[in-house]
């Protein structure tokens, strides 16, 4: 180990668990996701003992997972951009190709690790909720949001990898968790949109139409209240309505021709999917 590496390792060792965790959060907020993941990893290493699913680890897993996945998302185009280096008359060097392949492999490894960390985080939150229940206490809204956020991100990863059945299940679990704990429309609308999109890509068009309708009802409920940007909500309602009209046409066409819509057959309609910044 070189002197700089020894010094860096010594710096990590000199920090307490809380100092490592807070430093990681600070770096994350500065959008230095790769650096933050190292601090979260070190904090977890120091914090965890014989029980990797102890509920005290829930936020450590969550932040670590989010830093890994966010970093992967931010660098997802590195492989293609590196390989495309060079002019039309020259091929990219072997060094460029190998480095790009290494980067792509590292990104895949980070995504897999993030997936596992979100799973651990969710299990820790469930253990925490069981602990609260034994003591006749209810979880705070923030904990419910964080636990369901784990499911949301797991669903997003399944969706990105075209595993629409699995993504739908995780979105449904996130919705159920929030509804069971009395969270408002503010925290449900975007989840219903994610579920509707997943169902649509999974070929379950009638279910998707019903779910989009539910999301539209929630968005209209928000419009009647005082929360959020009215303009964003109005635009999202319009986008959802357009998507519903397109789905109704597709369902009608499929019914008339007796053709069954296959999974992923809506991929060419990606531009029609509503884009929203409605609250998670």
SVG drawing of the C-alpha trace seen along z (x, -y; Angstrom):
<svg xmlns="http://www.w3.org/2000/svg" viewBox="-64 -27 68 40">
<polyline fill="none" stroke="black" stroke-width="0.4" points="0.0,0.0 1.4,-3.4 1.9,-6.3 -1.2,-8.2 -3.3,-5.1 -2.1,-4.5 -2.9,-8.1 -6.3,-7.9 -7.0,-4.6 -5.8,-6.3 -8.2,-9.2 -11.1,-6.8 -10.1,-4.9 -9.8,-8.1 -13.5,-9.0 -16.4,-7.7 -19.4,-5.9 -21.5,-9.1 -18.7,-11.3 -18.3,-8.9 -22.1,-8.8 -22.5,-12.6 -19.5,-13.1 -21.1,-10.7 -24.4,-12.6 -22.6,-15.9 -20.8,-14.6 -24.1,-13.1 -25.8,-16.5 -22.8,-17.9 -23.5,-15.3 -20.2,-13.5 -21.9,-10.2 -18.9,-7.9 -17.0,-9.6 -20.0,-9.5 -20.6,-5.8 -17.1,-5.1 -17.9,-6.9 -21.3,-5.1 -19.5,-1.8 -17.0,-2.5 -19.7,-3.6 -21.6,-0.4 -18.4,1.6 -17.9,0.0 -21.5,0.0 -22.6,3.6 -21.9,6.4 -23.1,10.0 -26.6,9.1 -26.6,7.5 -30.4,7.0 -30.4,5.0 -32.9,2.2 -30.3,-0.3 -28.6,0.2 -31.6,-0.8 -30.5,-4.4 -26.9,-3.3 -28.0,-0.7 -30.4,-3.2 -27.9,-6.0 -25.2,-3.6 -27.6,-2.0 -28.8,-5.4 -25.3,-6.7 -24.3,-3.7 -27.3,-3.7 -27.3,-7.5 -23.7,-7.3 -24.4,-4.5 -27.3,-6.5 -25.1,-9.6 -22.4,-7.6 -24.5,-5.2 -23.4,-6.7 -19.7,-6.5 -19.2,-3.2 -20.7,-4.2 -19.0,-7.6 -15.6,-6.1 -15.8,-3.5 -16.9,-6.0 -13.7,-8.0 -11.7,-8.5 -12.5,-9.7 -14.3,-7.9 -10.9,-6.8 -9.5,-5.5 -10.6,-2.8 -10.6,-3.5 -7.4,-2.2 -7.4,1.2 -6.7,-0.8 -9.9,-2.8 -12.0,0.3 -10.6,2.1 -11.0,-0.9 -14.6,-1.4 -15.4,2.3 -13.9,2.1 -16.1,-1.0 -19.2,0.7 -18.4,3.8 -17.9,1.6 -21.2,-0.2 -23.0,3.2 -21.3,4.3 -22.4,1.1 -26.0,1.6 -26.0,5.1 -24.6,4.0 -27.1,1.1 -29.9,3.6 -28.7,5.8 -28.3,2.8 -31.9,1.6 -33.1,5.1 -31.1,5.0 -32.4,1.5 -36.0,2.6 -35.7,5.6 -34.1,3.5 -37.0,1.1 -39.5,4.0 -37.6,5.2 -37.8,1.7 -41.6,1.5 -42.0,4.9 -40.0,3.5 -42.3,0.4 -45.4,2.6 -44.3,4.7 -44.1,1.5 -47.5,0.3 -45.9,-2.5 -46.5,-3.6 -43.7,-4.4 -43.1,-8.1 -44.1,-9.2 -40.4,-9.8 -39.6,-6.1 -42.6,-5.0 -41.4,-7.1 -37.9,-5.8 -39.0,-2.2 -41.3,-2.5 -38.5,-4.4 -36.4,-1.2 -39.2,0.6 -39.6,-2.3 -35.9,-2.1 -36.0,1.7 -39.0,1.3 -37.1,-1.3 -34.2,1.1 -36.5,3.9 -38.2,1.6 -34.9,0.4 -34.0,4.0 -37.4,4.7 -38.6,7.0 -42.0,5.4 -43.7,8.1 -41.2,7.6 -41.2,3.8 -45.1,3.8 -44.9,6.0 -42.5,3.6 -44.5,0.5 -47.6,2.2 -45.8,3.0 -44.7,-0.6 -48.2,-1.9 -49.6,0.6 -47.1,-0.4 -47.9,-4.1 -51.7,-3.6 -51.7,-1.3 -49.8,-4.1 -52.2,-6.8 -50.0,-8.8 -51.7,-11.4 -52.2,-11.8 -49.1,-13.8 -47.0,-10.7 -49.1,-8.3 -49.7,-10.0 -46.3,-9.4 -46.2,-5.8 -49.5,-5.1 -48.0,-6.5 -44.9,-4.3 -47.2,-1.3 -49.4,-2.2 -46.4,-2.5 -45.0,0.8 -48.3,2.6 -48.6,1.1 -45.2,2.3 -46.1,5.7 -49.0,5.9 -51.7,5.5 -53.4,2.7 -56.8,2.8 -55.0,2.8 -52.8,0.0 -55.8,-2.0 -57.4,-1.6 -54.2,-2.6 -53.7,-5.6 -57.3,-6.6 -56.4,-6.3 -53.4,-8.4 -55.5,-11.1 -57.9,-11.1 -55.1,-11.7 -53.6,-14.4 -57.0,-16.2 -57.3,-15.9 -53.9,-17.6 -55.1,-20.3 -58.0,-21.1 -55.7,-21.5 -52.9,-24.0 -49.9,-21.8 -47.5,-21.7 -47.1,-23.5 -50.5,-24.0 -48.9,-24.2 -46.9,-21.0 -50.0,-19.2 -52.1,-20.4 -49.6,-19.3 -49.3,-15.9 -53.1,-15.5 -53.1,-16.3 -50.3,-13.9 -52.0,-11.1 -55.3,-11.8 -53.5,-11.6 -51.9,-8.3 -55.3,-6.9 -56.9,-7.9 -54.1,-6.1 -54.5,-3.0 -58.3,-3.0 -57.7,-3.1 -55.1,-0.3 -57.4,1.9 -60.3,1.3 -58.1,2.2 -56.8,5.3 -60.4,6.4 -61.6,5.8 -58.7,7.9 -58.7,10.5 -55.0,9.9 -53.3,10.2 -50.9,7.4 -47.5,8.9 -45.2,7.7 -43.1,4.7 -45.1,4.0 -45.7,0.5 -42.0,-0.3 -42.4,-2.3 -44.8,-4.6 -42.2,-5.6 -42.6,-9.3 -46.2,-9.2 -45.4,-8.2 -46.2,-11.1 -43.1,-12.9 -43.8,-14.2 -42.0,-15.8 -44.9,-15.0 -43.7,-14.1 -42.2,-10.7"/>
</svg>
